[in-house]
Amino acid sequence: MSVPGANNSDQSPSLEPLCLTSPDPRRRGEVHGEHWREAIAQRAALRLELELRSRDLAASDSLLADYERHWPQLEQHVPAMAQELRGIAQGADLSPSRVLMLNTDPQPPSAGTVHGRVAEDGAACVGSTAVYFNGVGGPLLGLTVDRPAYAEAFVRMLRIAPTDTEHETLCLTLVGSLGIAGIASTGVAVTLNGLRSTETSVGVLASARVRAMLAQPDAATAHALLRAMPRCGGHHTMIADGHDYYGVETNAALAVLTQLGPRAAHLHTNHYFDPILRRSETRQPGSTSHHRLNLATTIYAQQRPRDVEGMWSLLHSRDGSAGSLCVEPDAKAGPHAMATCAVMVMGLHDGRVRVVRGAAHRSPPRELSIRRWVGQPPRE
């Protein structure tokens, strides 16, 4: 796929994780920015173009000023993440506001939809299907990442393993972003799924929340942290560690636990379950969220997946409609049409990860693992 404005000679870089080992979060960000400088600049240019078009703006100054408002919340509540973001900006030779833009949920375009799906991009999984179940070997957490088709070229993996700690994290990300989803050496795993709400505010950005939760010792502490942090926009967050599972729907004002229990199967797409939160939901014409949830639920009930292969097959399901769980890029619709840009499955019992850029029938998947795996010890 040719992406306007991107270096098309680098459309299939390896998913070998970039290893960030410095104890200094700012230096970790600088390494990220320096290593993927050209790709970050390309993604920032495409995202800015999309944002200006969606808000019918001619100049970027006022748009980028909006992102600057998030710095005080980041520096107060997640100072290490704030420093890492500033490091990415320095390493990539971009303004900090442009890097914040890459870590913030976007506005939907004024055109509404492109090829039946909302055209949007951002740090959170603004379009995805997330699934959790307890398999024969232990619990698994998986997701599709649905973005504008051009975003596939910017999918990467991060391994955060500072030398001054035993903690390690594997994160799926887009260049310039702190992370989309991931798993830590403690067994804590997190996914974030975009929801549309009129209740928005200045707060801790989605990618910073993902990384901050992954730094916690267990899922219960990560859940408490999520509830305590000021949030911007709407999301569904899956948090699990092999012993506990929390599915939390949020907007800027409320956080509601809508899913609970590590033994049950949990599925979510891109609409609110909670009736109170639903009152502030903004519905997008042509959204496939309900269709995808019905499809995923039906397939799960029919196939009863119990292992990585079953989860992988479920997330790659295609029924030929715009609401397939695995959505093919459409060259005729252009690079802003939605497509599945990555698929990932995480083993919460063994720290193993399977990830692919795009989908497995188009690209070879990568098998990874946490090197400092500790996991959650059995409870008495």
Buried (B, 14 or more C-beta within 10 A) or exposed (E): BEBEEBEEEEBEBEBEBBBBBBEBBBBBBBBBBBBBBEBBBBBBBBBBBBBBBBBEEEEBEEBBEBBEBBBEBBBEBBEBBBBBBBBBBBBBEBBBBBBBBBBBBBBBBEEEBBBBBBBBBBBBBBBBBBBBBBBEEBBBBBBBBBBBBBBBBBBBBBBBBBEEEEBBBBBBBBBBBBBBBBBBBBBBBBBBBBBBBEBBEBBBBBBBBBBBBBBBBBBBBBBBBBBEBEBBBBBBBBBBBBBBBBBBBBBBEBBBEBBEEBEEBBBBBBBBBBEEBBEBBEEBEBBBBEBBBEBBBEBBEEEEBBBBEBBBBBBBBBEEEBBBBBBBBBEEBBBBBBBBBBBBBBBBBBBBBBBBBBBBEBBEBBEBEBEBBBBBEEEE
